[in-house]
Each structure stands twice: as structure tokens, then as C-alpha cells.
Amino acid sequence: MLAALSQGHSNAEIAEQLFIEIGTVKTHVSSIIRGLGVRDRVQAIVWAYQHPGWQADIEKEHP
């Protein structure tokens, strides 16, 4: 979901891509923001660009 955020997708677009409700996307986005310790989705996107290895870390945890 952070990848979709960092590509500039809206909650509605993410929900459509993942076949989930918009409310579910909002919940996950809020969890991501809280987990990263940032203020909002823009800062989460900035964080993703500043930490390019984050996707590799996830792939190691969930092969």
C-alpha cells in the first residue's frame, strides 16, 4: 500500500486495485502513517523515497 501511495494513487484508486473498501484503505494508510511516525500521507511518501530499501526489507520478511 505504501508503494501505491508513493505513486500518487488516491484512496479510491488503491481500493479499486486491491478490491477492498475505501474505509479499509484509510485504515491501512493511517496505520502506515502512525507506524512510520510521520504526520500525513505526503510525509509517508517522502519517507518512502528517502528509504529506497524498504521494499526489499518487506520482501525478505514475506518471500
Secondary structure, 3 states (H helix, E strand, C coil): CHHHHHCCCCHHHHHHHHCCCHHHHHHHHHHHHHHHCCCCHHHHHHHHHHCCCHHHHHHHHCC
